[in-house]
Each structure stands twice: as structure tokens, then as C-alpha cells.
Amino acid sequence: LGYNFLLLCNEMRWQTLSFLLLNGGINHHHIFIVNGDGGEFKKVDPTNWLHECVVTFQENCCFPENGDDIKYSNFNLIKKPSGLCADFLACAFGKCDPKGFDKLKSLGFKKTLDLTYDDVADTLGKLSLPSEITFPLTVADVVSGVNYAKERGLKISIKSTGHSYTGSSTIKDSLQLNLRNLRTYSNESIVECSDGSITSDINHPNFKACKLANARGKEALIRVGGGEVWSDVYLAMNDKVDSNGKPLYEVVGGGAGSVGAAGGWLQGGGLSYGADRRHGLGVDQVLEFEMVLSDGRHILFGPTEFEDAEGFLYPKTTAVSGKCNANVKAIEEEWNWVDCNDPVPPFADLWYAVRGGGGGTYGVVTSLKYQLHKQLPMEVVLNDQDALARFATAAGKNEDIIAKASRTHMHFLLKLLYDPEAIGLDKEISNKCGSPSLLFNFASGGQYLNCYDNVWKETILPTWHGIVDSQSDGDPD
């Protein structure tokens, strides 16, 4: 059977790996300021979608002439001037209908730049695109956009990166608030909550968030802007190091650097790369929200009372309160947080709803604060393809042996993650391993587990060896 796992690397930080894979090794904070038209409202021209978005896919992916080679990332799409490109090209058609892509293929390969949308309207039909778009630079611009849409009876779609596979960031005939140019905070906003000047000053802007972080046993937080992507946040983690140059903290985030760090990923729940089994989902990491409501008010809110409760990973929230910004048009340093006028926003309901109720459903998140966790050594564990090749040679076409190996492999992973006591491990060990896309496929080379605190090498791998040995019937192969 062979030992079917390979310890790929130890003490690797997934945050670094994720960013480098998507960005070819770039190691600086990117800024998506493509134009400076904050607050300006533009009519959407579908020809721009044709030239910028379709051409990217035609030249770099997804058409037979390109084979299987994909030569772009979502970062390329986010930066396109029109702001219309989405990670899933078919979302330009109603309900993100994949059949729309077949219509595109009928246009012919690499001919789209010679056409306008009017030339292909009969073939493609009416696109599911916003009718207007704006690129806010400030919260005041966001408020202006919300009020503009309200006055004209327009729906609002909110886009940070375009990863919505239901098309919610590009709703047909809406005003799109494209947040890519909104202020970023992560590269300068890690706060050590043990700082006495914060915890002793009730008027400090991080007092409430740090109070909650400390109650959860966390020592630091980070503020993230509404349009930031996870690569921004992960780079900030790498910049905050100890005396030996090792990062101090990690954050529960998305598995790709180009995913929005405060948008639909979080507001849809926030599945992560395995750290969520130790620390909870993305929604469990939030300490405080700042957002613009549909009535145009800019609010700040979060838990202010909480208590330990059985069955809860963190203290249970018992009260949520918030403030309204009375000076939203000013620069941020002059914002004035005061008690809200009637009707007072339902802060407790919003705290519940925004953390999982869907991206952009209840307002525009302009920033938030995440708790941070102490950085632990990380092991990325892959199937050992050499061992698989040796097994295939030894097993030949013996289907009974192949089936036995496959069952052993699958049952081990299932028990490790969901019933660890059945293989002599405990839940604490189990929760230190996880994966966003484990396939339970014996022959797959693409699946992986992320394990923390050296538990794979020191504890889980010997358990796996013992199970393999017990099923080998004395055969060293």
C-alpha cells in the first residue's frame, strides 16, 4: 500500500503561498486606483465589457485555441477600467447562465476587438449588466451613491472583486458601487490590544473592538477596508514580525488572494483554508463593522456585552450597540460618531444578519475589524505521487487491493476530520487540520490538508503508518 502522504513543507504560511501563486512572486501591497472618478456616475457601455472582459478570456483561457493553459488571474479582471469584468464571464448573462458562454464562442476566436456590442446584440441578447457605475474613493462617495440610486429608483449592486457566482455584484439595470478604489487600511492598521493606552481609554477608536478581542483571548486586530482583497491582508500579516523576523499573527481568510476581504466572502459566511476548524468561520472573526445603510446613514457597531456560555467557542454576545457618523462628508479624522436619531438602526439584528446573510444585502460594508491569532507552524500535506505509482505497480489490476486501499484512505481522512476518537486521536488534534477542497480521492494529486502546530508530523502521520501496517498483511510493498 505504501505511505500515501508526503509532508510537503513545514512552517509554511498559507497566506504567503496563496498570494505568490496568484501574483508571480510580487511582494508589495497592490492598489487598484484605475481612475480618480470618485463620486462620478457613468453610463455602462456593453462594448467595454466586450473589449475588456471577453477579450481577456479569449486570449488567455477557455477557448479551444488556448488549450488548457490559463494565463490570467482575477487581479487582471479587477483592474480593467470599465469595472465590469467578473471572475465568471457567464455572469454577464441572466442568472450567470453558462450557456451564455456558448454564445460567445459563436463570435469566433480573437475577433471581438473589431466589434461593438451592437454588432453582436442579436447573437448575445441583452446582457445582465448594471446600467450605471461609480467608483467611490471615500465613504462620502458611497453615501452619495446610495442616495443617487434611491432618488432614481435604481437597485444597487456592490462589487469588490466580482467573485459572486450568482451575479449579485453585477445586477442587471442597477447602479454598481465598485469599491476597488475605496481607502485601504490593512497595511497600517494592526493593533496590539495589550496596549494600555487603548484598553484604559474608553474614547479610543479601538477600545470596544480590543475589549472584545481580549475577551476572546486574542491579542491583536486588523482593520480592513470594504474594497480590500485578501492578499492585502496576508501581506500585512507578513509585515508584522517578531525579533527573529517571523510573522506574529495569522487571520482566517479566503483561499485566494484576489477574493474580497470584506465583501461576499465574509457576508456569505467565510469558509477558509482550514484555519476555520480551529478559530471558526470568517463571520466569527469580526469585532466591529462600519457600513452605509440603505437610508444613507454611516454607522459603526459591534458587541458591547458578552458572556461565557457552554458550547460557544467565544463569549456569547448579549448586547450590540452602535453610533452614527454626524460628519460623514469630512475626512475620516474629522468624523463625529454620535448617538443615532430615530429610527435607531437595529444594531443587534444587523450584527446577526451581515455575518452570513449575503454580500451587500443589508448595506455597504466600508470597513471592519478582524481578530488575529498567534501564528503557528503550518504543514501542507499532499498525496505522495511516488508512493501511489509504487502502489499501482504492486497492485496491478487487482481490484480488491485497489478498493481496499481506497477505502482505507477515505475512512482515515473522514475519521481524522469527523470522528478522531475512532482512530485514537482527539478533537483538538483533529481541529488543527483542515482543507477548503479535500476530495477524499485516493489517486488525486491535487488535494491537500493544512495542519498546524506540527500535529501531522508528530501525531497524525504515525497513526496513519500504524493503520497502513495493520492492513498490509506483512507485505512490505
TARA-V848866 format. One record per pair of residues at least 4 apart in sequence whose ideal C-beta (glycine too) atoms are under 7 Angstrom apart, sorted by the first residue. I is the first residue (numbers start at 1). J is the second residue. If there is no record, write none. Layout:
# TARA-V848866
i:I j:J
i:I j:J
This chain:
# TARA-V848866
i:1 j:391
i:1 j:405
i:1 j:468
i:1 j:471
i:1 j:472
i:2 j:387
i:2 j:390
i:2 j:391
i:3 j:384
i:3 j:387
i:3 j:465
i:3 j:468
i:4 j:383
i:4 j:384
i:4 j:387
i:4 j:388
i:4 j:409
i:5 j:381
i:5 j:383
i:5 j:384
i:5 j:461
i:5 j:464
i:6 j:382
i:6 j:384
i:7 j:379
i:7 j:381
i:7 j:456
i:7 j:457
i:8 j:380
i:8 j:381
i:8 j:382
i:9 j:380
i:10 j:377
i:10 j:379
i:10 j:457
i:11 j:377
i:11 j:378
i:12 j:17
i:12 j:378
i:12 j:380
i:13 j:17
i:13 j:247
i:13 j:378
i:14 j:18
i:14 j:273
i:14 j:378
i:14 j:450
i:15 j:19
i:15 j:234
i:15 j:237
i:15 j:238
i:15 j:250
i:16 j:20
i:16 j:234
i:16 j:238
i:17 j:21
i:18 j:22
i:18 j:234
i:18 j:255
i:18 j:256
i:18 j:257
i:19 j:23
i:19 j:231
i:19 j:234
i:19 j:235
i:19 j:257
i:20 j:25
i:22 j:73
i:22 j:75
i:22 j:231
i:22 j:256
i:22 j:257
i:22 j:258
i:23 j:75
i:23 j:231
i:23 j:257
i:29 j:187
i:29 j:232
i:29 j:235
i:31 j:184
i:32 j:78
i:32 j:79
i:32 j:180
i:32 j:181
i:33 j:181
i:34 j:79
i:34 j:81
i:35 j:81
i:35 j:135
i:37 j:135
i:38 j:135
i:38 j:136
i:38 j:137
i:38 j:138
i:38 j:141
i:38 j:181
i:39 j:134
i:39 j:136
i:39 j:141
i:39 j:144
i:40 j:134
i:41 j:132
i:41 j:134
i:41 j:148
i:42 j:132
i:42 j:133
i:42 j:134
i:43 j:132
i:44 j:84
i:44 j:129
i:44 j:130
i:44 j:131
i:44 j:132
i:44 j:133
i:46 j:50
i:46 j:117
i:46 j:127
i:46 j:129
i:47 j:51
i:47 j:116
i:47 j:117
i:48 j:52
i:48 j:82
i:48 j:84
i:49 j:53
i:49 j:54
i:49 j:82
i:49 j:84
i:49 j:92
i:49 j:127
i:49 j:129
i:50 j:54
i:50 j:112
i:50 j:115
i:50 j:117
i:51 j:55
i:51 j:112
i:51 j:113
i:52 j:56
i:52 j:80
i:52 j:81
i:52 j:82
i:52 j:84
i:52 j:85
i:53 j:77
i:53 j:80
i:53 j:84
i:53 j:85
i:53 j:89
i:54 j:58
i:54 j:104
i:54 j:112
i:55 j:59
i:55 j:112
i:55 j:113
i:56 j:60
i:56 j:72
i:56 j:76
i:56 j:77
i:56 j:85
i:57 j:61
i:57 j:62
i:57 j:89
i:58 j:63
i:58 j:109
i:58 j:110
i:58 j:112
i:59 j:110
i:60 j:66
i:60 j:70
i:60 j:71
i:60 j:72
i:61 j:66
i:61 j:70
i:61 j:71
i:61 j:72
i:62 j:66
i:63 j:105
i:63 j:109
i:65 j:109
i:72 j:76
i:73 j:258
i:74 j:78
i:74 j:87
i:74 j:161
i:74 j:258
i:75 j:79
i:75 j:258
i:77 j:85
i:77 j:86
i:77 j:87
i:77 j:162
i:78 j:161
i:78 j:162
i:78 j:180
i:78 j:258
i:80 j:85
i:83 j:133
i:83 j:135
i:83 j:176
i:83 j:178
i:84 j:129
i:85 j:162
i:86 j:91
i:86 j:162
i:86 j:169
i:86 j:170
i:87 j:162
i:87 j:163
i:88 j:96
i:88 j:165
i:89 j:101
i:90 j:96
i:90 j:97
i:90 j:98
i:90 j:100
i:90 j:101
i:91 j:96
i:91 j:167
i:91 j:170
i:92 j:100
i:92 j:127
i:92 j:128
i:92 j:129
i:93 j:97
i:93 j:100
i:93 j:127
i:93 j:128
i:94 j:128
i:95 j:167
i:96 j:165
i:96 j:166
i:96 j:167
i:100 j:104
i:101 j:105
i:102 j:106
i:103 j:123
i:103 j:124
i:106 j:123
i:107 j:111
i:107 j:112
i:107 j:120
i:107 j:123
i:111 j:115
i:115 j:119
i:115 j:120
i:117 j:121
i:120 j:124
i:128 j:167
i:128 j:170
i:128 j:172
i:129 j:170
i:129 j:172
i:130 j:157
i:130 j:170
i:130 j:171
i:130 j:174
i:130 j:175
i:130 j:176
i:131 j:173
i:131 j:174
i:132 j:175
i:133 j:176
i:133 j:178
i:134 j:145
i:134 j:175
i:134 j:177
i:134 j:178
i:135 j:178
i:135 j:180
i:135 j:181
i:136 j:141
i:136 j:142
i:136 j:145
i:136 j:177
i:136 j:179
i:136 j:181
i:136 j:182
i:137 j:141
i:137 j:181
i:137 j:182
i:138 j:183
i:139 j:143
i:139 j:292
i:139 j:298
i:139 j:328
i:139 j:366
i:140 j:144
i:140 j:328
i:140 j:329
i:141 j:145
i:142 j:146
i:142 j:177
i:142 j:292
i:142 j:364
i:142 j:366
i:143 j:147
i:143 j:292
i:143 j:296
i:143 j:298
i:143 j:328
i:144 j:148
i:145 j:149
i:145 j:175
i:145 j:177
i:146 j:150
i:146 j:156
i:146 j:292
i:146 j:294
i:146 j:296
i:146 j:364
i:147 j:151
i:147 j:296
i:148 j:152
i:148 j:175
i:149 j:154
i:149 j:156
i:149 j:175
i:154 j:174
i:154 j:175
i:155 j:171
i:155 j:173
i:155 j:174
i:156 j:174
i:156 j:175
i:156 j:177
i:157 j:168
i:157 j:169
i:157 j:170
i:157 j:171
i:157 j:174
i:157 j:176
i:157 j:360
i:158 j:169
i:158 j:177
i:158 j:179
i:158 j:359
i:158 j:360
i:158 j:364
i:159 j:169
i:159 j:170
i:159 j:176
i:159 j:178
i:159 j:179
i:160 j:179
i:160 j:180
i:160 j:226
i:160 j:227
i:160 j:260
i:160 j:263
i:161 j:229
i:161 j:258
i:161 j:259
i:161 j:260
i:161 j:263
i:162 j:169
i:163 j:259
i:163 j:260
i:163 j:264
i:164 j:168
i:164 j:169
i:164 j:264
i:164 j:359
i:167 j:171
i:168 j:264
i:168 j:359
i:168 j:360
i:170 j:176
i:177 j:364
i:179 j:226
i:179 j:227
i:180 j:227
i:181 j:227
i:182 j:225
i:182 j:226
i:182 j:227
i:182 j:366
i:183 j:225
i:184 j:225
i:184 j:228
i:184 j:232
i:185 j:189
i:185 j:223
i:185 j:224
i:185 j:225
i:185 j:367
i:186 j:222
i:186 j:224
i:186 j:228
i:186 j:232
i:186 j:233
i:186 j:236
i:187 j:232
i:187 j:236
i:189 j:222
i:189 j:223
i:190 j:220
i:190 j:222
i:190 j:236
i:190 j:240
i:191 j:206
i:191 j:210
i:191 j:220
i:191 j:221
i:192 j:219
i:192 j:220
i:193 j:198
i:193 j:199
i:193 j:210
i:193 j:213
i:193 j:214
i:193 j:219
i:193 j:220
i:193 j:221
i:194 j:219
i:195 j:199
i:196 j:200
i:197 j:201
i:198 j:204
i:198 j:206
i:198 j:207
i:198 j:210
i:199 j:210
i:201 j:207
i:202 j:207
i:206 j:210
i:207 j:211
i:208 j:212
i:208 j:288
i:208 j:302
i:208 j:304
i:209 j:213
i:209 j:221
i:209 j:287
i:209 j:288
i:209 j:302
i:209 j:369
i:210 j:214
i:210 j:221
i:211 j:215
i:212 j:216
i:212 j:287
i:212 j:302
i:212 j:303
i:212 j:306
i:213 j:218
i:213 j:221
i:213 j:287
i:213 j:371
i:215 j:306
i:215 j:315
i:216 j:314
i:216 j:315
i:216 j:371
i:218 j:371
i:218 j:372
i:218 j:373
i:220 j:249
i:220 j:372
i:221 j:287
i:221 j:369
i:221 j:370
i:221 j:371
i:221 j:372
i:222 j:233
i:222 j:236
i:222 j:251
i:222 j:369
i:222 j:370
i:222 j:372
i:223 j:367
i:223 j:369
i:224 j:228
i:224 j:233
i:224 j:261
i:224 j:262
i:224 j:367
i:224 j:368
i:224 j:370
i:225 j:262
i:225 j:367
i:226 j:262
i:226 j:364
i:226 j:365
i:226 j:366
i:226 j:367
i:228 j:232
i:228 j:233
i:228 j:261
i:228 j:262
i:229 j:257
i:229 j:258
i:229 j:259
i:229 j:260
i:229 j:261
i:230 j:234
i:230 j:253
i:230 j:254
i:230 j:257
i:230 j:259
i:230 j:261
i:231 j:235
i:231 j:257
i:231 j:258
i:232 j:236
i:232 j:261
i:233 j:237
i:233 j:251
i:233 j:253
i:233 j:261
i:234 j:238
i:234 j:253
i:234 j:257
i:235 j:239
i:236 j:240
i:237 j:247
i:237 j:249
i:237 j:250
i:237 j:251
i:238 j:247
i:240 j:247
i:240 j:248
i:240 j:249
i:241 j:245
i:241 j:246
i:241 j:247
i:241 j:248
i:242 j:246
i:242 j:248
i:246 j:375
i:247 j:375
i:248 j:375
i:249 j:372
i:249 j:373
i:249 j:374
i:249 j:375
i:250 j:275
i:250 j:372
i:250 j:373
i:250 j:375
i:251 j:370
i:251 j:372
i:252 j:272
i:252 j:275
i:252 j:276
i:252 j:279
i:252 j:282
i:252 j:285
i:253 j:261
i:253 j:272
i:254 j:259
i:254 j:265
i:254 j:272
i:255 j:273
i:255 j:436
i:259 j:265
i:260 j:264
i:260 j:265
i:262 j:266
i:262 j:365
i:262 j:367
i:262 j:368
i:263 j:267
i:263 j:359
i:264 j:268
i:264 j:359
i:265 j:270
i:265 j:282
i:266 j:270
i:266 j:282
i:266 j:283
i:267 j:354
i:267 j:357
i:267 j:358
i:267 j:359
i:268 j:356
i:268 j:358
i:268 j:359
i:269 j:281
i:269 j:282
i:269 j:283
i:269 j:356
i:270 j:281
i:270 j:282
i:270 j:283
i:271 j:276
i:271 j:281
i:271 j:436
i:272 j:276
i:272 j:282
i:272 j:436
i:273 j:436
i:273 j:450
i:274 j:433
i:274 j:434
i:274 j:435
i:274 j:436
i:274 j:450
i:275 j:279
i:275 j:434
i:276 j:280
i:276 j:281
i:276 j:434
i:277 j:431
i:277 j:434
i:278 j:431
i:278 j:432
i:278 j:452
i:279 j:284
i:279 j:285
i:279 j:373
i:280 j:284
i:280 j:285
i:280 j:313
i:283 j:355
i:283 j:356
i:284 j:313
i:284 j:314
i:285 j:370
i:285 j:371
i:286 j:355
i:286 j:368
i:286 j:370
i:287 j:302
i:287 j:369
i:287 j:370
i:287 j:371
i:288 j:300
i:288 j:302
i:288 j:368
i:288 j:369
i:289 j:301
i:289 j:302
i:289 j:354
i:289 j:365
i:289 j:368
i:290 j:300
i:290 j:366
i:290 j:367
i:290 j:368
i:291 j:299
i:291 j:363
i:291 j:364
i:291 j:365
i:291 j:366
i:292 j:296
i:292 j:298
i:292 j:363
i:292 j:364
i:292 j:366
i:293 j:297
i:293 j:299
i:293 j:345
i:293 j:363
i:294 j:363
i:297 j:324
i:297 j:345
i:298 j:324
i:298 j:325
i:298 j:328
i:299 j:322
i:299 j:323
i:299 j:324
i:299 j:345
i:300 j:322
i:300 j:323
i:300 j:337
i:301 j:320
i:301 j:321
i:301 j:322
i:301 j:347
i:301 j:350
i:301 j:351
i:302 j:320
i:303 j:317
i:303 j:320
i:303 j:351
i:304 j:319
i:304 j:320
i:304 j:321
i:305 j:318
i:305 j:319
i:306 j:315
i:306 j:316
i:306 j:317
i:306 j:318
i:307 j:315
i:307 j:316
i:307 j:318
i:308 j:315
i:309 j:316
i:312 j:316
i:320 j:347
i:320 j:348
i:320 j:351
i:321 j:347
i:322 j:345
i:322 j:347
i:323 j:337
i:323 j:338
i:323 j:339
i:323 j:340
i:324 j:338
i:324 j:340
i:325 j:335
i:325 j:336
i:325 j:337
i:326 j:336
i:326 j:338
i:327 j:334
i:327 j:335
i:327 j:336
i:328 j:335
i:330 j:334
i:330 j:335
i:340 j:344
i:340 j:345
i:345 j:350
i:346 j:350
i:347 j:351
i:348 j:352
i:349 j:353
i:350 j:354
i:350 j:362
i:351 j:355
i:353 j:357
i:353 j:362
i:354 j:362
i:357 j:361
i:357 j:362
i:360 j:364
i:376 j:452
i:376 j:453
i:377 j:452
i:377 j:453
i:377 j:454
i:378 j:450
i:378 j:452
i:379 j:451
i:379 j:454
i:379 j:456
i:379 j:457
i:380 j:448
i:380 j:450
i:381 j:448
i:381 j:449
i:381 j:451
i:381 j:456
i:382 j:445
i:382 j:448
i:383 j:388
i:383 j:444
i:383 j:445
i:383 j:447
i:384 j:388
i:385 j:389
i:385 j:445
i:386 j:390
i:387 j:391
i:388 j:392
i:388 j:443
i:389 j:393
i:390 j:394
i:391 j:395
i:391 j:405
i:394 j:477
i:395 j:401
i:395 j:402
i:398 j:402
i:399 j:403
i:400 j:404
i:401 j:405
i:402 j:406
i:403 j:407
i:404 j:408
i:404 j:471
i:405 j:409
i:405 j:442
i:406 j:410
i:406 j:442
i:407 j:411
i:408 j:412
i:408 j:467
i:408 j:471
i:409 j:413
i:409 j:442
i:410 j:414
i:410 j:440
i:410 j:442
i:411 j:415
i:412 j:416
i:412 j:423
i:412 j:464
i:412 j:467
i:413 j:417
i:413 j:438
i:413 j:440
i:414 j:418
i:415 j:419
i:415 j:420
i:415 j:422
i:415 j:423
i:416 j:420
i:416 j:423
i:416 j:425
i:416 j:430
i:416 j:433
i:416 j:460
i:417 j:430
i:420 j:425
i:420 j:426
i:420 j:427
i:420 j:429
i:420 j:430
i:421 j:425
i:421 j:426
i:423 j:463
i:424 j:463
i:425 j:429
i:425 j:430
i:425 j:459
i:425 j:460
i:425 j:463
i:427 j:431
i:429 j:455
i:429 j:459
i:429 j:460
i:432 j:451
i:432 j:452
i:432 j:453
i:432 j:455
i:433 j:449
i:433 j:450
i:433 j:451
i:433 j:455
i:433 j:456
i:433 j:460
i:434 j:450
i:435 j:448
i:435 j:449
i:435 j:450
i:438 j:447
i:438 j:449
i:439 j:444
i:439 j:447
i:441 j:447
i:451 j:455
i:451 j:456
i:451 j:460
i:454 j:458
i:455 j:459
i:455 j:460
i:456 j:460
i:456 j:461
i:457 j:461
i:459 j:463
i:460 j:464
i:461 j:465
i:462 j:466
i:463 j:467
i:464 j:468
i:465 j:469
i:466 j:470
i:467 j:471
i:468 j:472
